[in-house]
Amino acid sequence: MSHAELEALRERADEINLQILKLINERGRVVQEIGKAKEAQGVYRYDPVRERKMLNQILESNDGPFEQSTIQHIFKEIFKASLELQEDDHSKALLVSRKKKAEDTVVTVNGQPIGDGGQSFIVGPCAVESYEQVAAVAEAAKKQGIKLLRGGAFKPRTSPYDFQGLGLEGLKILKKVADEYGLAVISEIVNPADIETALDYVDVIQIGARNMQNFELLKAAGAVRKPVLLKRGLAATLQEFMNAAEYIISQGNDQIILCERGIRTYEKATRNTLDISAVPILKQETHLPVFVDVTHSTGRKDLLLPTAKAALAVGADGVMAEVHPDPAVALSDSAQQMNIEEFDHWINELRPLVKQKA
């Protein structure tokens, strides 16, 4: 074969490359329209029966030189890319996305703005155990200028035999203490039926990691006009996390605080693995404020200070941590809660790093 003949074949290959590119992009545009039609009809995007039918038709028409397995692999990659194209279109439409709203959402809790450029703290015991216990933490928090008090009244526990909270009585204790000390209350609700009752006692509804994909609970929280703190699931991707927030905002409630609380990995040195990179990603991808729970992400008191420093440095809107007057006798998570003296040291170390509203 002469050099001229070789160049002619190469030019022909180049022409075919461009034809393939044009056809792939044309197919992509058609697939996008199919995705929009499926969304309008409420139909799930991935259709394995349809994919198998297309593959069979393609393989029956294959006359070589490529093997059937090679052709199947190539077209499965095309199908996969097309599905991702549909999903990208869908994600662009998320109400929590910055593509929908460029400016930051500011969540106001009892006069305290969250997400306005400043950084704040949420502290309190893991579980409400008594009035005296909560009041001691509230007094310490108020002395440090903290306005947001957390406490678990309903506690979803891994073991059914562990302490699961005081329920409504716990909410009443939180409300009483918060009113006395001028604080706002954040507490977890685990049952959609309890949302309406909680409105009388809490200023922020917390949805915990184990309930991040409790879709009925998310919708119930979205149907009321009360701020929601949504924690990331134990092994949830950020896309799943954002979609969980979308369930809330789609019901009309945009007062949502996202909370990174560590995810489950193979690492055993900490209770969970704090995904600190989630903070800037969520800040870039969504318009919602983002907190970091340093207690549940580490499960270690000796790591609460450095991880809180990291959270503030990376741009979190705030940090959540657990404080108990006497952690040794706590009914839940005793090893990871700070006592009052440790809390004072912790907050005093962090205060110079806190960014104030510009």
C-alpha atoms as a printed R data frame, in Angstrom:
    type eleno elety resid chain resno       x      y      z
1   ATOM     1    CA   MET     A     1   0.000  0.000  0.000
2   ATOM     2    CA   SER     A     2   1.365  3.359 -0.991
3   ATOM     3    CA   HIS     A     3   1.695  6.334  1.330
4   ATOM     4    CA   ALA     A     4  -1.089  8.130 -0.570
5   ATOM     5    CA   GLU     A     5  -3.447  5.182 -0.144
6   ATOM     6    CA   LEU     A     6  -2.668  5.055  3.598
7   ATOM     7    CA   GLU     A     7  -3.415  8.762  3.980
8   ATOM     8    CA   ALA     A     8  -6.668  8.346  2.090
9   ATOM     9    CA   LEU     A     9  -7.756  5.609  4.524
10  ATOM    10    CA   ARG     A    10  -6.803  7.796  7.477
11  ATOM    11    CA   GLU     A    11  -8.832 10.677  6.081
12  ATOM    12    CA   ARG     A    12 -11.781  8.315  5.646
13  ATOM    13    CA   ALA     A    13 -11.408  7.197  9.284
14  ATOM    14    CA   ASP     A    14 -11.372 10.855 10.359
15  ATOM    15    CA   GLU     A    15 -14.573 11.507  8.419
16  ATOM    16    CA   ILE     A    16 -16.249  8.498 10.050
17  ATOM    17    CA   ASN     A    17 -15.123  9.727 13.499
18  ATOM    18    CA   LEU     A    18 -16.944 12.998 12.912
19  ATOM    19    CA   GLN     A    19 -20.016 11.182 11.601
20  ATOM    20    CA   ILE     A    20 -20.064  8.988 14.708
21  ATOM    21    CA   LEU     A    21 -19.682 12.087 16.920
22  ATOM    22    CA   LYS     A    22 -22.558 13.813 15.133
23  ATOM    23    CA   LEU     A    23 -24.791 10.748 15.493
24  ATOM    24    CA   ILE     A    24 -23.891 10.236 19.181
25  ATOM    25    CA   ASN     A    25 -24.731 13.867 19.973
26  ATOM    26    CA   GLU     A    26 -27.935 13.620 17.964
27  ATOM    27    CA   ARG     A    27 -28.849 10.499 19.934
28  ATOM    28    CA   GLY     A    28 -28.037 12.372 23.145
29  ATOM    29    CA   ARG     A    29 -30.477 15.147 22.274
30  ATOM    30    CA   VAL     A    30 -33.193 12.598 21.516
31  ATOM    31    CA   VAL     A    31 -32.507 10.848 24.827
32  ATOM    32    CA   GLN     A    32 -32.829 14.177 26.655
33  ATOM    33    CA   GLU     A    33 -36.272 14.643 25.165
34  ATOM    34    CA   ILE     A    34 -37.193 11.101 26.171
35  ATOM    35    CA   GLY     A    35 -36.023 11.889 29.718
36  ATOM    36    CA   LYS     A    36 -38.228 14.991 29.873
37  ATOM    37    CA   ALA     A    37 -41.204 12.990 28.651
38  ATOM    38    CA   LYS     A    38 -40.567 10.274 31.262
39  ATOM    39    CA   GLU     A    39 -40.256 12.863 34.022
40  ATOM    40    CA   ALA     A    40 -43.565 14.460 32.998
41  ATOM    41    CA   GLN     A    41 -45.212 11.038 33.134
42  ATOM    42    CA   GLY     A    42 -43.543 10.088 36.415
43  ATOM    43    CA   VAL     A    43 -41.765  7.164 34.741
44  ATOM    44    CA   TYR     A    44 -38.409  5.895 36.040
45  ATOM    45    CA   ARG     A    45 -35.604  6.746 33.609
46  ATOM    46    CA   TYR     A    46 -33.800  3.401 33.497
47  ATOM    47    CA   ASP     A    47 -35.702  0.757 31.535
48  ATOM    48    CA   PRO     A    48 -33.737 -2.553 31.433
49  ATOM    49    CA   VAL     A    49 -36.313 -4.250 29.200
50  ATOM    50    CA   ARG     A    50 -36.005 -1.488 26.624
51  ATOM    51    CA   GLU     A    51 -32.190 -1.602 26.859
52  ATOM    52    CA   ARG     A    52 -32.111 -5.363 26.274
53  ATOM    53    CA   LYS     A    53 -34.433 -4.997 23.261
54  ATOM    54    CA   MET     A    54 -32.135 -2.346 21.728
55  ATOM    55    CA   LEU     A    55 -29.035 -4.457 22.356
56  ATOM    56    CA   ASN     A    56 -30.610 -7.532 20.753
57  ATOM    57    CA   GLN     A    57 -31.599 -5.519 17.692
58  ATOM    58    CA   ILE     A    58 -28.078 -4.102 17.366
59  ATOM    59    CA   LEU     A    59 -26.386 -7.489 17.829
60  ATOM    60    CA   GLU     A    60 -28.653 -9.115 15.251
61  ATOM    61    CA   SER     A    61 -27.567 -6.475 12.740
62  ATOM    62    CA   ASN     A    62 -23.849 -6.785 13.467
63  ATOM    63    CA   ASP     A    63 -21.993 -8.147 10.444
64  ATOM    64    CA   GLY     A    64 -18.441 -7.642 11.798
65  ATOM    65    CA   PRO     A    65 -15.561 -7.255 12.010
66  ATOM    66    CA   PHE     A    66 -16.189 -6.522 15.709
67  ATOM    67    CA   GLU     A    67 -17.140 -9.422 18.002
68  ATOM    68    CA   GLN     A    68 -20.616 -9.401 19.520
69  ATOM    69    CA   SER     A    69 -19.147 -8.853 22.990
70  ATOM    70    CA   THR     A    70 -17.247 -5.786 21.770
71  ATOM    71    CA   ILE     A    71 -20.335 -4.280 20.153
72  ATOM    72    CA   GLN     A    72 -22.370 -4.942 23.283
73  ATOM    73    CA   HIS     A    73 -19.730 -3.241 25.455
74  ATOM    74    CA   ILE     A    74 -19.571 -0.163 23.196
75  ATOM    75    CA   PHE     A    75 -23.339  0.312 23.116
76  ATOM    76    CA   LYS     A    76 -23.779 -0.327 26.817
77  ATOM    77    CA   GLU     A    77 -21.346  2.551 27.415
78  ATOM    78    CA   ILE     A    78 -23.410  4.726 25.074
79  ATOM    79    CA   PHE     A    79 -26.592  3.762 26.950
80  ATOM    80    CA   LYS     A    80 -24.918  4.471 30.286
81  ATOM    81    CA   ALA     A    81 -23.744  7.910 29.125
82  ATOM    82    CA   SER     A    82 -27.246  8.655 27.844
83  ATOM    83    CA   LEU     A    83 -28.792  7.756 31.203
84  ATOM    84    CA   GLU     A    84 -26.273 10.001 32.977
85  ATOM    85    CA   LEU     A    85 -27.213 12.776 30.559
86  ATOM    86    CA   GLN     A    86 -30.850 12.427 31.608
87  ATOM    87    CA   GLU     A    87 -29.884 12.452 35.293
88  ATOM    88    CA   ASP     A    88 -27.719 15.537 34.809
89  ATOM    89    CA   ASP     A    89 -30.691 17.304 33.269
90  ATOM    90    CA   HIS     A    90 -32.785 16.315 36.256
91  ATOM    91    CA   SER     A    91 -30.185 17.465 38.802
92  ATOM    92    CA   LYS     A    92 -30.015 20.876 37.146
93  ATOM    93    CA   ALA     A    93 -33.669 21.292 37.998
94  ATOM    94    CA   LEU     A    94 -33.274 20.584 41.731
95  ATOM    95    CA   LEU     A    95 -34.739 23.386 43.807
96  ATOM    96    CA   VAL     A    96 -31.850 23.069 46.289
97  ATOM    97    CA   SER     A    97 -29.335 23.647 43.494
98  ATOM    98    CA   ARG     A    98 -27.506 26.901 42.881
99  ATOM    99    CA   LYS     A    99 -28.613 26.553 39.285
100 ATOM   100    CA   LYS     A   100 -32.102 27.320 40.558
101 ATOM   101    CA   LYS     A   101 -31.094 29.914 43.146
102 ATOM   102    CA   ALA     A   102 -27.675 31.576 43.020
103 ATOM   103    CA   GLU     A   103 -27.816 33.468 46.312
104 ATOM   104    CA   ASP     A   104 -27.409 31.806 49.706
105 ATOM   105    CA   THR     A   105 -30.505 30.830 51.657
106 ATOM   106    CA   VAL     A   106 -30.479 32.340 55.139
107 ATOM   107    CA   VAL     A   107 -32.323 30.279 57.749
108 ATOM   108    CA   THR     A   108 -33.500 32.370 60.685
109 ATOM   109    CA   VAL     A   109 -33.924 30.542 63.994
110 ATOM   110    CA   ASN     A   110 -35.365 32.587 66.844
111 ATOM   111    CA   GLY     A   111 -33.691 35.708 65.456
112 ATOM   112    CA   GLN     A   112 -30.384 33.920 64.782
113 ATOM   113    CA   PRO     A   113 -29.452 33.997 61.068
114 ATOM   114    CA   ILE     A   114 -27.740 30.883 59.713
115 ATOM   115    CA   GLY     A   115 -26.093 31.023 56.306
116 ATOM   116    CA   ASP     A   116 -25.572 34.803 56.196
117 ATOM   117    CA   GLY     A   117 -21.780 34.570 56.103
118 ATOM   118    CA   GLY     A   118 -21.229 34.164 59.836
119 ATOM   119    CA   GLN     A   119 -20.514 30.951 61.735
120 ATOM   120    CA   SER     A   120 -22.372 29.662 64.788
121 ATOM   121    CA   PHE     A   121 -22.672 26.692 67.134
122 ATOM   122    CA   ILE     A   122 -25.300 24.192 68.219
123 ATOM   123    CA   VAL     A   123 -24.595 22.370 71.498
124 ATOM   124    CA   GLY     A   124 -26.488 20.207 73.925
125 ATOM   125    CA   PRO     A   125 -26.764 16.693 75.318
126 ATOM   126    CA   CYS     A   126 -27.176 13.644 73.128
127 ATOM   127    CA   ALA     A   127 -30.390 12.745 74.921
128 ATOM   128    CA   VAL     A   128 -32.673 14.686 77.255
129 ATOM   129    CA   GLU     A   129 -32.535 12.923 80.619
130 ATOM   130    CA   SER     A   130 -33.825 15.495 83.120
131 ATOM   131    CA   TYR     A   131 -34.616 19.172 83.547
132 ATOM   132    CA   GLU     A   132 -31.490 19.684 85.678
133 ATOM   133    CA   GLN     A   133 -29.251 18.077 83.065
134 ATOM   134    CA   VAL     A   134 -30.535 20.228 80.202
135 ATOM   135    CA   ALA     A   135 -30.590 23.399 82.304
136 ATOM   136    CA   ALA     A   136 -26.913 22.962 83.243
137 ATOM   137    CA   VAL     A   137 -25.906 22.755 79.578
138 ATOM   138    CA   ALA     A   138 -28.200 25.652 78.627
139 ATOM   139    CA   GLU     A   139 -26.629 27.854 81.284
140 ATOM   140    CA   ALA     A   140 -23.131 27.048 80.012
141 ATOM   141    CA   ALA     A   141 -24.161 27.644 76.413
142 ATOM   142    CA   LYS     A   142 -25.747 31.001 77.207
143 ATOM   143    CA   LYS     A   143 -22.626 32.148 79.072
144 ATOM   144    CA   GLN     A   144 -20.665 31.462 75.885
145 ATOM   145    CA   GLY     A   145 -23.119 33.403 73.723
146 ATOM   146    CA   ILE     A   146 -24.549 30.305 72.022
147 ATOM   147    CA   LYS     A   147 -28.230 30.559 71.124
148 ATOM   148    CA   LEU     A   148 -29.016 27.117 69.696
149 ATOM   149    CA   LEU     A   149 -29.643 24.183 72.058
150 ATOM   150    CA   ARG     A   150 -29.852 20.593 70.853
151 ATOM   151    CA   GLY     A   151 -31.207 17.610 72.730
152 ATOM   152    CA   GLY     A   152 -32.656 14.259 71.765
153 ATOM   153    CA   ALA     A   153 -36.182 13.481 72.956
154 ATOM   154    CA   PHE     A   154 -36.800 10.726 70.396
155 ATOM   155    CA   LYS     A   155 -33.659  8.632 69.930
156 ATOM   156    CA   PRO     A   156 -33.477  6.090 67.073
157 ATOM   157    CA   ARG     A   157 -30.894  3.611 68.353
158 ATOM   158    CA   THR     A   158 -29.099  0.773 66.629
159 ATOM   159    CA   SER     A   159 -30.145 -1.628 69.385
160 ATOM   160    CA   PRO     A   160 -33.826 -1.791 70.400
161 ATOM   161    CA   TYR     A   161 -32.679 -2.252 74.018
162 ATOM   162    CA   ASP     A   162 -30.796  1.064 74.241
163 ATOM   163    CA   PHE     A   163 -32.335  4.209 75.754
164 ATOM   164    CA   GLN     A   164 -34.605  5.754 73.134
165 ATOM   165    CA   GLY     A   165 -35.412  9.052 74.795
166 ATOM   166    CA   LEU     A   166 -38.187 10.538 76.915
167 ATOM   167    CA   GLY     A   167 -40.377 11.365 73.933
168 ATOM   168    CA   LEU     A   168 -42.894 14.161 74.438
169 ATOM   169    CA   GLU     A   169 -41.740 14.677 78.019
170 ATOM   170    CA   GLY     A   170 -38.257 15.358 76.670
171 ATOM   171    CA   LEU     A   171 -39.613 17.988 74.284
172 ATOM   172    CA   LYS     A   172 -41.417 19.672 77.165
173 ATOM   173    CA   ILE     A   173 -38.194 19.812 79.180
174 ATOM   174    CA   LEU     A   174 -36.318 21.304 76.221
175 ATOM   175    CA   LYS     A   175 -39.001 23.935 75.697
176 ATOM   176    CA   LYS     A   176 -39.087 24.898 79.380
177 ATOM   177    CA   VAL     A   177 -35.306 25.258 79.592
178 ATOM   178    CA   ALA     A   178 -35.059 27.120 76.291
179 ATOM   179    CA   ASP     A   179 -37.683 29.639 77.365
180 ATOM   180    CA   GLU     A   180 -35.901 30.226 80.669
181 ATOM   181    CA   TYR     A   181 -32.521 30.818 79.018
182 ATOM   182    CA   GLY     A   182 -33.657 32.507 75.809
183 ATOM   183    CA   LEU     A   183 -32.415 29.731 73.535
184 ATOM   184    CA   ALA     A   184 -33.798 28.043 70.424
185 ATOM   185    CA   VAL     A   185 -34.455 24.290 70.482
186 ATOM   186    CA   ILE     A   186 -33.302 21.734 67.897
187 ATOM   187    CA   SER     A   187 -34.543 18.186 68.391
188 ATOM   188    CA   GLU     A   188 -34.973 15.101 66.255
189 ATOM   189    CA   ILE     A   189 -38.386 13.873 65.138
190 ATOM   190    CA   VAL     A   190 -38.569 10.300 63.863
191 ATOM   191    CA   ASN     A   191 -42.263  9.853 63.060
192 ATOM   192    CA   PRO     A   192 -44.222 11.949 60.543
193 ATOM   193    CA   ALA     A   193 -47.202 11.819 62.903
194 ATOM   194    CA   ASP     A   194 -45.179 13.689 65.568
195 ATOM   195    CA   ILE     A   195 -44.326 16.684 63.364
196 ATOM   196    CA   GLU     A   196 -47.452 18.669 64.266
197 ATOM   197    CA   THR     A   197 -46.927 18.053 67.995
198 ATOM   198    CA   ALA     A   198 -43.266 19.067 67.746
199 ATOM   199    CA   LEU     A   199 -44.186 22.489 66.354
200 ATOM   200    CA   ASP     A   200 -45.227 23.599 69.844
201 ATOM   201    CA   TYR     A   201 -41.874 22.673 71.371
202 ATOM   202    CA   VAL     A   202 -39.031 22.971 68.855
203 ATOM   203    CA   ASP     A   203 -37.658 25.804 66.749
204 ATOM   204    CA   VAL     A   204 -35.820 23.472 64.361
205 ATOM   205    CA   ILE     A   205 -36.907 19.967 63.363
206 ATOM   206    CA   GLN     A   206 -33.911 17.645 63.121
207 ATOM   207    CA   ILE     A   207 -34.060 14.668 60.760
208 ATOM   208    CA   GLY     A   208 -31.302 12.263 61.699
209 ATOM   209    CA   ALA     A   209 -28.948 10.184 59.600
210 ATOM   210    CA   ARG     A   210 -31.016  7.011 59.929
211 ATOM   211    CA   ASN     A   211 -34.073  8.857 58.637
212 ATOM   212    CA   MET     A   212 -32.434 10.787 55.793
213 ATOM   213    CA   GLN     A   213 -34.386  8.687 53.300
214 ATOM   214    CA   ASN     A   214 -37.576  8.379 55.336
215 ATOM   215    CA   PHE     A   215 -39.451 10.072 52.526
216 ATOM   216    CA   GLU     A   216 -42.768 10.411 54.341
217 ATOM   217    CA   LEU     A   217 -40.975 12.150 57.214
218 ATOM   218    CA   LEU     A   218 -39.156 14.442 54.773
219 ATOM   219    CA   LYS     A   219 -42.421 15.383 53.083
220 ATOM   220    CA   ALA     A   220 -44.119 15.994 56.424
221 ATOM   221    CA   ALA     A   221 -41.271 18.297 57.487
222 ATOM   222    CA   GLY     A   222 -41.502 20.100 54.167
223 ATOM   223    CA   ALA     A   223 -45.220 20.711 54.605
224 ATOM   224    CA   VAL     A   224 -44.731 22.859 57.733
225 ATOM   225    CA   ARG     A   225 -43.081 26.255 57.970
226 ATOM   226    CA   LYS     A   226 -40.419 25.337 60.491
227 ATOM   227    CA   PRO     A   227 -36.652 25.175 59.831
228 ATOM   228    CA   VAL     A   228 -35.265 21.660 59.309
229 ATOM   229    CA   LEU     A   229 -31.764 20.390 60.077
230 ATOM   230    CA   LEU     A   230 -31.155 17.404 57.805
231 ATOM   231    CA   LYS     A   231 -28.284 15.062 58.581
232 ATOM   232    CA   ARG     A   232 -26.468 13.063 55.932
233 ATOM   233    CA   GLY     A   233 -27.181  9.334 55.961
234 ATOM   234    CA   LEU     A   234 -24.684  6.784 57.230
235 ATOM   235    CA   ALA     A   235 -23.513  5.859 53.730
236 ATOM   236    CA   ALA     A   236 -25.332  8.383 51.568
237 ATOM   237    CA   THR     A   237 -23.738  9.967 48.530
238 ATOM   238    CA   LEU     A   238 -23.942 13.742 48.288
239 ATOM   239    CA   GLN     A   239 -26.414 13.366 45.425
240 ATOM   240    CA   GLU     A   240 -28.662 11.233 47.644
241 ATOM   241    CA   PHE     A   241 -28.261 13.806 50.423
242 ATOM   242    CA   MET     A   242 -29.291 16.641 48.119
243 ATOM   243    CA   ASN     A   243 -32.244 14.646 46.842
244 ATOM   244    CA   ALA     A   244 -33.383 14.103 50.433
245 ATOM   245    CA   ALA     A   245 -33.317 17.882 50.923
246 ATOM   246    CA   GLU     A   246 -35.248 18.183 47.670
247 ATOM   247    CA   TYR     A   247 -38.104 16.187 49.213
248 ATOM   248    CA   ILE     A   248 -38.386 18.889 51.887
249 ATOM   249    CA   ILE     A   249 -38.060 21.927 49.629
250 ATOM   250    CA   SER     A   250 -40.433 20.461 47.032
251 ATOM   251    CA   GLN     A   251 -43.193 20.703 49.650
252 ATOM   252    CA   GLY     A   252 -42.582 24.451 49.962
253 ATOM   253    CA   ASN     A   253 -40.178 24.657 52.918
254 ATOM   254    CA   ASP     A   254 -36.789 26.088 51.919
255 ATOM   255    CA   GLN     A   255 -35.596 26.664 55.497
256 ATOM   256    CA   ILE     A   256 -33.173 23.743 55.448
257 ATOM   257    CA   ILE     A   257 -29.786 23.327 57.131
258 ATOM   258    CA   LEU     A   258 -27.646 20.477 55.802
259 ATOM   259    CA   CYS     A   259 -25.458 18.670 58.336
260 ATOM   260    CA   GLU     A   260 -22.417 16.535 57.525
261 ATOM   261    CA   ARG     A   261 -22.043 13.994 60.357
262 ATOM   262    CA   GLY     A   262 -19.587 11.493 58.980
263 ATOM   263    CA   ILE     A   263 -20.162  8.451 56.831
264 ATOM   264    CA   ARG     A   264 -19.502  4.745 57.344
265 ATOM   265    CA   THR     A   265 -16.225  3.502 55.867
266 ATOM   266    CA   TYR     A   266 -13.844  0.635 56.649
267 ATOM   267    CA   GLU     A   267 -11.913  2.880 59.093
268 ATOM   268    CA   LYS     A   268 -12.395  1.950 62.765
269 ATOM   269    CA   ALA     A   269 -10.271  4.640 64.439
270 ATOM   270    CA   THR     A   270 -13.315  6.905 64.601
271 ATOM   271    CA   ARG     A   271 -17.027  6.233 64.984
272 ATOM   272    CA   ASN     A   272 -17.583  7.446 61.424
273 ATOM   273    CA   THR     A   273 -15.364  9.115 58.828
274 ATOM   274    CA   LEU     A   274 -15.829 12.881 58.646
275 ATOM   275    CA   ASP     A   275 -16.150 13.807 54.973
276 ATOM   276    CA   ILE     A   276 -14.855 17.347 55.327
277 ATOM   277    CA   SER     A   277 -14.782 17.810 51.547
278 ATOM   278    CA   ALA     A   278 -18.574 17.503 51.576
279 ATOM   279    CA   VAL     A   279 -18.820 21.005 53.043
280 ATOM   280    CA   PRO     A   280 -17.363 22.992 50.112
281 ATOM   281    CA   ILE     A   281 -19.077 20.688 47.615
282 ATOM   282    CA   LEU     A   282 -22.480 21.243 49.231
283 ATOM   283    CA   LYS     A   283 -21.796 24.978 49.478
284 ATOM   284    CA   GLN     A   284 -20.989 25.064 45.764
285 ATOM   285    CA   GLU     A   285 -23.778 22.780 44.586
286 ATOM   286    CA   THR     A   286 -26.594 24.059 46.822
287 ATOM   287    CA   HIS     A   287 -27.707 27.391 48.260
288 ATOM   288    CA   LEU     A   288 -28.389 25.898 51.697
289 ATOM   289    CA   PRO     A   289 -26.324 26.464 54.878
290 ATOM   290    CA   VAL     A   290 -24.102 23.566 55.953
291 ATOM   291    CA   PHE     A   291 -23.186 22.468 59.486
292 ATOM   292    CA   VAL     A   292 -20.721 19.831 60.667
293 ATOM   293    CA   ASP     A   293 -21.517 17.514 63.581
294 ATOM   294    CA   VAL     A   294 -18.077 16.811 65.017
295 ATOM   295    CA   THR     A   295 -19.371 14.550 67.793
296 ATOM   296    CA   HIS     A   296 -21.101 11.864 65.734
297 ATOM   297    CA   SER     A   297 -18.549 12.004 62.946
298 ATOM   298    CA   THR     A   298 -15.647 11.172 65.247
299 ATOM   299    CA   GLY     A   299 -17.083  9.667 68.427
300 ATOM   300    CA   ARG     A   300 -13.922 10.871 70.179
301 ATOM   301    CA   LYS     A   301 -13.598 13.865 72.509
302 ATOM   302    CA   ASP     A   302  -9.923 14.274 71.662
303 ATOM   303    CA   LEU     A   303 -10.851 14.989 68.036
304 ATOM   304    CA   LEU     A   304 -13.647 17.498 68.629
305 ATOM   305    CA   LEU     A   305 -11.334 20.523 68.603
306 ATOM   306    CA   PRO     A   306  -9.262 19.766 65.477
307 ATOM   307    CA   THR     A   307 -12.295 18.654 63.462
308 ATOM   308    CA   ALA     A   308 -14.244 21.752 64.514
309 ATOM   309    CA   LYS     A   309 -11.283 23.888 63.420
310 ATOM   310    CA   ALA     A   310 -11.308 22.085 60.087
311 ATOM   311    CA   ALA     A   311 -15.057 22.641 59.688
312 ATOM   312    CA   LEU     A   312 -14.745 26.366 60.341
313 ATOM   313    CA   ALA     A   313 -11.705 26.656 58.075
314 ATOM   314    CA   VAL     A   314 -13.383 24.873 55.160
315 ATOM   315    CA   GLY     A   315 -16.355 27.244 55.266
316 ATOM   316    CA   ALA     A   316 -19.067 25.479 57.275
317 ATOM   317    CA   ASP     A   317 -21.834 27.765 58.503
318 ATOM   318    CA   GLY     A   318 -21.578 26.210 61.919
319 ATOM   319    CA   VAL     A   319 -20.553 23.317 64.138
320 ATOM   320    CA   MET     A   320 -22.701 20.979 66.226
321 ATOM   321    CA   ALA     A   321 -21.314 19.207 69.301
322 ATOM   322    CA   GLU     A   322 -22.653 17.331 72.306
323 ATOM   323    CA   VAL     A   323 -22.256 18.572 75.889
324 ATOM   324    CA   HIS     A   324 -23.387 16.825 79.097
325 ATOM   325    CA   PRO     A   325 -22.900 17.893 82.747
326 ATOM   326    CA   ASP     A   326 -21.613 14.431 83.655
327 ATOM   327    CA   PRO     A   327 -20.886 12.340 80.529
328 ATOM   328    CA   ALA     A   328 -19.839  9.296 82.561
329 ATOM   329    CA   VAL     A   329 -23.445  8.687 83.630
330 ATOM   330    CA   ALA     A   330 -25.090  9.714 80.340
331 ATOM   331    CA   LEU     A   331 -27.752  7.319 79.093
332 ATOM   332    CA   SER     A   332 -26.380  7.462 75.537
333 ATOM   333    CA   ASP     A   333 -23.049  8.177 73.838
334 ATOM   334    CA   SER     A   334 -21.242  8.870 77.110
335 ATOM   335    CA   ALA     A   335 -17.737  8.552 75.662
336 ATOM   336    CA   GLN     A   336 -18.116 11.270 73.053
337 ATOM   337    CA   GLN     A   337 -19.811 14.073 75.018
338 ATOM   338    CA   MET     A   338 -17.873 16.983 76.541
339 ATOM   339    CA   ASN     A   339 -18.462 18.031 80.123
340 ATOM   340    CA   ILE     A   340 -18.976 21.722 80.937
341 ATOM   341    CA   GLU     A   341 -15.296 22.426 81.609
342 ATOM   342    CA   GLU     A   342 -14.226 20.701 78.396
343 ATOM   343    CA   PHE     A   343 -16.900 22.593 76.482
344 ATOM   344    CA   ASP     A   344 -15.692 25.959 77.802
345 ATOM   345    CA   HIS     A   345 -12.137 25.150 76.739
346 ATOM   346    CA   TRP     A   346 -13.348 23.926 73.339
347 ATOM   347    CA   ILE     A   347 -15.401 26.994 72.538
348 ATOM   348    CA   ASN     A   348 -12.729 29.406 73.793
349 ATOM   349    CA   GLU     A   349 -10.178 27.756 71.503
350 ATOM   350    CA   LEU     A   350 -12.525 28.048 68.534
351 ATOM   351    CA   ARG     A   351 -13.821 31.564 69.108
352 ATOM   352    CA   PRO     A   352 -10.858 33.373 67.457
353 ATOM   353    CA   LEU     A   353 -11.433 31.280 64.319
354 ATOM   354    CA   VAL     A   354 -15.130 32.024 63.953
355 ATOM   355    CA   LYS     A   355 -16.002 34.110 60.919
356 ATOM   356    CA   GLN     A   356 -18.399 36.945 61.633
357 ATOM   357    CA   LYS     A   357 -20.910 38.263 59.135
358 ATOM   358    CA   ALA     A   358 -19.167 40.658 56.717
